[in-house]
Amino acid sequence: MAGRPRPQAQTHSPSASTRRRERWLVVLGIALHAVYMLSIFDIYFKSPIVHGMDPVPPRLSAAPAKRLVLLVADGLRADKFFEPDERGRYRAPFLRGVIEEKGRWGVSHARPPTESRPGHVSLIAGFYEDPSAVTKGWKANPVEFDSVFNQSRHTISFGIAYLTVHGALIPMNMKTLQQLLQQDKLVIFLHLLGCDTNGHAHRPYSSIYLNNVKVVDQIAESVYNLMENYFNDNQTAYVFTADHGMSDKGSHGDGHPSNTDTPLVAWGAGIRSPKFLAYTEKPDDGFRFVDDHKHDAPTPQDWALEGFERVDVNQADIAPLMATLVGLPCPMNSVGSLPTQYLKISKADEVEAVLANTKQILNQFLRKSQLKESSSLYFKPFKPLANYSLVLNQIEELISGRDYETAMQHSEELRRMALSGLHYFQTYDWFMLMTAITLGYIGWMLNLVLHVLQSYTSFPAILLKRAQFYPQNTSMKVYIGGCFFMGLSSIVLLLEKSPLLYHAYVFMTIFLWTRIVQNFEFLKAVWRELSIMPFKYILNLLTSSVVALVVLEFLVMSFFDRKIYTWCFLALGILSSTYLALFIQASPALAIYIWLACWFLSVFTLMPAEIPENNNLVIFSGGLIILIALASRWSNSNSSSFWLYLTRANKRDPRSFKLFIVQVILVAISSIMVWLSTSHRSQNRELHSLHQLINWSVAAVAMVLPLFSPPSVLSRLTSIFLGFAPPFLLLSIGYEAVFYSAFAMVLIGWIFVESANLHCSEESGSSRRRSLVDDSVFGYEERHLQLSDLRIPLLFVILFNVAFFGTGNFASIASFEISSVYRFITVFSPFLMAGLLIFKLFIPFMLVICTFSALTKVVRIPRLGCYFLVILLSDVMTIHFFFLVIGLVIKLP
């Protein structure tokens, strides 16, 4: 029965040796996760560059163009370029005329990270740079690589001129400049930054950004007229594109189509004229670009370009296109495929250009194969290319016999196989890495289970009572065996010239499993104890494990569809309120409160991740926060039933009431400052320095005040809730401010449910009641962990993930609205802005952590033991994500 007293659980008092072991385990866990996190750089963030190949010049009868002009509009997304404005006029009339009368067009598909440096490297060098190079900025190259700029006779750059260009700058007078301009293989590069800066500041649907598209078009027209008037020889090729797009929130970096889809327009010497086609529905041929777009994606009707052949490319394909136009070898590390639909050359030259592109990619494959074979004890070659030389000879014979169609097919097939071979060697070590890291995580989790069983459960006492001794197997055999395997693996890795991190992965894994072997006797004793347990206990253990795994799988799925949390909290509201009403027999008002709080929170994961501005919601949330705080204050004065677990040690100090009033006033001031700051910005007026000072002061003071709150659970949590409210409000622009209140209501409800459950499971009486009133919650002795306590760390993981996805996608700072920091800073300062955004994102996490810590004190379970269980549950998800990353790597082109 719900109200029947249960026997008192045995108290748990960790020894000094346990504390030392815990400190050591925490250090080990930090080191392990840091080392294993770096494995992602060896799997995905791995530089594809190899050196030692020779360039492959195309054997063309003549270069299609004498010079090339590359115009890159930074941050220009495809739809804003092609679509008409509100008056039905196209924003880029000159380039629109080029598409209809002079050249070819399409969409260039970029690959994440959609940032400027990787985008430009892809455009001019033809490969997708190691994503970690984003942090290197523009001035330093992480590695040396070849590019169209390096292969050209001269490159003249305007904009970010030092991007990936090597060689000395040539001082010149007008005479020298005229001589240089008359030479062939000349590349002129213009980097147009306006769309990017205006997109960040005003967003891509603003009139300022859209007007900048017109400016870019005017610049392209001016450059074209200047070049044609000066040279007047029809020997200039033009390529217009963008390095990346721009999301609706004025950001970029991820793989959303608004960031990956960029315009591509090419015209001039060597470029085909427009080709007119009747629009027909094309079946999906299975081909996918690097951003996972279909090969024959439908053209939006408002672009009005259905009749003009659209030729989409991967962004890396533009490099071989530009190289071929001016008769240059493809960059030696390029993985781009030459888009022949853009080229206006003879069939013989077209085949020679594709063959040169194929040989350049094949040379990379052969070099990577050679390097891997020279360092592998057991080399596994890429079998589909074992007879590549025969295929090359066959292609040469077909070209000699002028069978260009068949030669083209063989060349393109060989190029596809060479690209597959490059991917094979790029992921050659993935199986070894996956095995080592998976075993390492499993070993780490088993070590956590061992520590929790030995330090926080009653198993040691039970085993000792049954005279089942379990001395650690610390004999020299265990240490010698571990050292032997470490030494053997080190020799193998050294012979294979593996990176230093490979040694760390393997050493960490062997070390963890050595510790498991040391506790083998304890594991045997636990297994014997479980074998004699009642069937009901074993069934509960299996059921709890299965439920935990199912919940964790749902959490993994939520990373792809956050609406899962809506269904989760709709169900949780019904189940928890029913449990309260039927089994705990708590107050009906509490059951209704839990139901409403869960359903209120379920709404937010249905809302868009891109938060629309609505400052009325922010101001309304300030009032809602004050109402919640008043209700909590009233609850704190309740001295009946389970409330005593939350209000004990509350001495009704008058200073606590004054603190509460001050915190409420600060919340009200922050709401007023949101209104004032927004009104100034809406009138295009600069934020007053006094307003900034008030905002900073209110946020700083509010976060300090919870340190002076009373020691009772509910009073302290309410103070923390009020303390983080002002900075969160001042950093909010819409519904996320209301999420703060809804999230806090669920956290308070969690405390209420656990307190009611504890009240019904423990003895009651006047002596017990006096103890609850007089004693502090922080002075209670801890008890051992029980199987049913698994619900607490599991709920912690769920709520932690809700804080993660409740108002959007925490995975990328770029996905958050930068205008939310304008109430603190009005000048562009990326580090301070990022710091404020990160702080705002961590506030819900802090609420969960504080609630979790208080809850462990209320139910008197070891907090560190629960944290170890949280880490255990999180690492189960980590392994799943690790395999998802491996699957992504295998699918990458």
Secondary structure as GFF3:
##gff-version 3
##sequence-region A 1 893
A	DSSP	beta_strand	11	12	.	.	.	ID=ss1
A	DSSP	alpha_helix	16	37	.	.	.	ID=ss2
A	DSSP	alpha_helix	39	43	.	.	.	ID=ss3
A	DSSP	beta_strand	67	73	.	.	.	ID=ss4
A	DSSP	alpha_helix	78	82	.	.	.	ID=ss5
A	DSSP	alpha_helix	93	101	.	.	.	ID=ss6
A	DSSP	beta_strand	104	109	.	.	.	ID=ss7
A	DSSP	alpha_helix	116	125	.	.	.	ID=ss8
A	DSSP	three_ten_helix	131	136	.	.	.	ID=ss9
A	DSSP	alpha_helix	148	151	.	.	.	ID=ss10
A	DSSP	beta_strand	154	158	.	.	.	ID=ss11
A	DSSP	alpha_helix	174	181	.	.	.	ID=ss12
A	DSSP	beta_strand	186	192	.	.	.	ID=ss13
A	DSSP	alpha_helix	194	202	.	.	.	ID=ss14
A	DSSP	alpha_helix	207	231	.	.	.	ID=ss15
A	DSSP	beta_strand	236	241	.	.	.	ID=ss16
A	DSSP	alpha_helix	257	260	.	.	.	ID=ss17
A	DSSP	beta_strand	261	268	.	.	.	ID=ss18
A	DSSP	three_ten_helix	301	303	.	.	.	ID=ss19
A	DSSP	beta_strand	313	314	.	.	.	ID=ss20
A	DSSP	three_ten_helix	315	317	.	.	.	ID=ss21
A	DSSP	alpha_helix	318	325	.	.	.	ID=ss22
A	DSSP	three_ten_helix	340	342	.	.	.	ID=ss23
A	DSSP	alpha_helix	347	375	.	.	.	ID=ss24
A	DSSP	three_ten_helix	383	385	.	.	.	ID=ss25
A	DSSP	alpha_helix	388	400	.	.	.	ID=ss26
A	DSSP	alpha_helix	404	426	.	.	.	ID=ss27
A	DSSP	alpha_helix	430	456	.	.	.	ID=ss28
A	DSSP	alpha_helix	459	465	.	.	.	ID=ss29
A	DSSP	alpha_helix	476	495	.	.	.	ID=ss30
A	DSSP	alpha_helix	500	518	.	.	.	ID=ss31
A	DSSP	alpha_helix	520	531	.	.	.	ID=ss32
A	DSSP	alpha_helix	535	558	.	.	.	ID=ss33
A	DSSP	alpha_helix	564	579	.	.	.	ID=ss34
A	DSSP	pi_helix	580	584	.	.	.	ID=ss35
A	DSSP	alpha_helix	588	602	.	.	.	ID=ss36
A	DSSP	three_ten_helix	604	606	.	.	.	ID=ss37
A	DSSP	alpha_helix	615	636	.	.	.	ID=ss38
A	DSSP	three_ten_helix	641	643	.	.	.	ID=ss39
A	DSSP	alpha_helix	644	647	.	.	.	ID=ss40
A	DSSP	alpha_helix	654	682	.	.	.	ID=ss41
A	DSSP	alpha_helix	689	704	.	.	.	ID=ss42
A	DSSP	three_ten_helix	705	708	.	.	.	ID=ss43
A	DSSP	alpha_helix	713	730	.	.	.	ID=ss44
A	DSSP	alpha_helix	736	761	.	.	.	ID=ss45
A	DSSP	alpha_helix	766	774	.	.	.	ID=ss46
A	DSSP	three_ten_helix	777	779	.	.	.	ID=ss47
A	DSSP	beta_strand	782	783	.	.	.	ID=ss48
A	DSSP	three_ten_helix	787	790	.	.	.	ID=ss49
A	DSSP	alpha_helix	791	805	.	.	.	ID=ss50
A	DSSP	three_ten_helix	813	815	.	.	.	ID=ss51
A	DSSP	three_ten_helix	818	821	.	.	.	ID=ss52
A	DSSP	alpha_helix	830	858	.	.	.	ID=ss53
A	DSSP	alpha_helix	863	891	.	.	.	ID=ss54
###
